Amino acid sequence: MPGHIEAIGIFLVLLPGFSCAFLVQHIVVRPKQTELDKVVEALLLSFILYLVTSPFFHYSLPLRWTATTQQHFTTYEFQLSWPYIFWLFLGAVLLALLYGANVNHDWLLKLLRKCKITEKTARSSIWNDAFQDIKNTYVLVGLEDGRSVIGYLRYYSDEQEDASLLLEDAAWLDRDGEQQPIQGPGILLTKAAGIQSVSFLDAVATDSPEQLPEGS
């Protein structure tokens, strides 16, 4: 069989794992991967997908090819198993969602940390650890120029290097601890604002930053 035909066959066989890895890349934030890391991950995901689905299809592959020779010319024909491909596609989506949820919620490594096997988390930095584990809270943000702003944390950047926050129900704090409410839905603090610290405040029953304890 010509080499390019075999290459196409190998590509189609490995496509579910690469599709799964592609979906994972778009739903998780984690340390940067090298190209080798991405290929190895896709191969492992392909192995898992075939390990789960192949018993239901007599341990076969989702495609096969036949060779037909006529008048000294050989033609090759691909035959695809569409039910098999459908279940591989569905499995790739489900595996990507499960894998992504595991990374985002740190399920596996949290269990391993409890067993004293590792101290690592699945997230890319302590920035992600803090904002993903501490939810639904007001924060006090100290800026590089000495100013402070308080507000309800709505969004945060994926990458620590970007260091951007969107605060709702926000107010500036002056040096005396007095709050100056920001009119409007909120304030976007970008990297240019120079975030120096983020204090996570205790939850309080309030709908307005004016009702927060002064100097919190």
Secondary structure, DSSP 8 states (H G I E B T S, - for coil): --HHHHHHHHHHHHHHHHHHHHHHHTT---S---HHHHHHHHHHHHHHHHHHHGGGGTT--SEEEEEEEETTEEEEEEEE-HHHHHHHHHHHHHHHHHHHHHHHHTHHHHHHHHTTS----SSSSHHHHHHHHS-S-EEEEEETTS-EEEEEEEEE-SSTTT--EEEEEEEEE-TTS-EEE-SSSEEEE-GGG-EEEEEE----S-SSGGGS-TT-
